[in-house]
Amino acid sequence: MAEDKINPTGWGGAPVDANYYVSSADPDLENETVLTGLGSANGIVKSDGAGNFSDGVAGTDYSTPSSTDTLTNKTYELEDAPASDHTASGTQTTMTVDVNTYGVAGALHLDTDGNWVDADADTTTTMPCAALALETGTGSKKVLLQGFMRDDTWNWTVGGIIYVSTTEGNLTQTAPSGTGDQVQVVGIATHADRIWFNPDFNLIEIV
């Protein structure tokens, strides 16, 4: 069977996805592979890369770029053990980072201008932490909003709570205790070098 990818006319000629195939011929698409028994008119089927095909989003019309798939009664699975240092699995976005002292996995606070800076539990102006850096440096960078993060320099007690540190951009398993410090729980250690990052935006101030 030929492996012609979805290649909608008028979209610049680039395949939409290397693992998706047309399940029935459609005049708005070119280079179709017609697969019988799966999908529906204008639908798609998905290949696992090993010659096995299954229903993708049956009945969804991908012949126009306005088509969308609503995630109703669907689930997605995160990788709880990212395969390499400084990688993550979860909800990510790209935004402007103005200050990132720690580097990848650095704790970030969304500043008043809408850009990210180091989170620091010393003061309310640099709290709460709402993301972790996924890239070093500043500018337009990827950040993790929620998910599993790996940093091989960490040495957590598994099952222990993760807090924002009073050291800029750092995380800790010791809750801040100085007067005026902001205590924020941002996750839990799932491994010595991995955490589940799920920040709680309720802050407790030490008096």
C-alpha positions, -999 to 999 in steps of 0.1 A, spaced: 0 0 0 13 34 -9 20 58 19 8 91 5 3 116 33 -25 140 37 -16 169 14 -44 195 11 -44 216 -20 -37 253 -11 -19 246 22 16 250 7 20 214 -2 33 202 31 18 171 47 -4 178 78 11 149 97 34 120 87 13 95 106 -22 104 93 -38 91 61 -70 98 41 -97 72 47 -117 80 16 -111 99 -16 -120 136 -15 -117 161 -44 -102 187 -21 -72 165 -12 -45 152 -34 -22 121 -31 -48 102 -11 -43 67 2 -77 51 2 -81 28 32 -112 7 35 -129 -4 67 -117 25 88 -128 61 92 -155 77 72 -159 103 44 -133 130 48 -121 113 79 -86 101 88 -69 70 102 -37 69 122 -7 47 117 14 35 146 45 34 123 45 -4 123 19 -9 96 -11 -9 120 -40 15 114 -68 27 136 -95 53 135 -83 88 140 -110 114 142 -137 97 121 -159 120 101 -137 151 107 -133 171 75 -96 181 72 -100 195 37 -103 230 51 -80 246 77 -110 257 98 -119 222 109 -112 214 146 -116 184 169 -134 189 202 -118 170 230 -151 156 244 -149 123 263 -113 120 252 -81 116 273 -44 122 268 -16 105 288 15 122 301 49 106 304 56 105 341 93 97 335 107 121 309 135 103 290 163 127 295 177 155 316 159 189 313 128 175 296 91 176 306 57 161 297 27 183 302 10 216 293 34 239 276 33 273 259 58 298 244 59 333 261 85 360 268 110 353 296 127 384 310 147 368 338 157 332 343 186 328 367 183 290 372 180 279 336 159 248 325 134 239 353 137 274 369 107 286 388 90 315 371 66 342 382 43 361 357 53 398 362 29 428 358 39 432 322 29 397 313 64 384 310 82 358 331 108 365 358 124 345 386 100 333 413 114 342 447 96 334 480 112 363 498 86 388 486 50 391 473 62 409 441 79 378 428 52 353 438 34 331 430 53 307 408 32 297 378 56 280 354 89 262 350 114 272 323 119 247 295 148 266 279 177 287 291 181 324 286 155 351 279 132 361 251 106 340 235 109 307 254 89 275 261 75 272 297 58 243 315 24 253 331 16 219 345 32 184 342 62 162 349 96 178 349 131 162 351 163 179 362 192 155 370 207 180 394 178 176 418 179 151 447 144 151 461 129 129 488 103 110 468 68 118 479 79 151 495 62 184 489 79 209 466 80 246 475 93 278 459 127 287 474 139 320 487 168 316 463 157 331 429 143 306 405 149 276 427 126 250 442 130 233 476 115 207 499 120 230 529 91 254 534 103 291 537 102 302 574 115 338 575 93 368 583 76 380 552 84 348 532 57 334 509 50 297 512 37 281 480 33 244 472 40 238 435 42 201 433 54 167 447 86 147 440 79 115 420 116 105 418 149 119 430 152 139 398 116 143 388 85 162 400 48 166 393 45 204 388 10 215 397 12 249 414 -12 260 441 -18 297 439 -28 300 475 1 317 494 8 317 531 29 346 544 51 340 574 47 367 602 
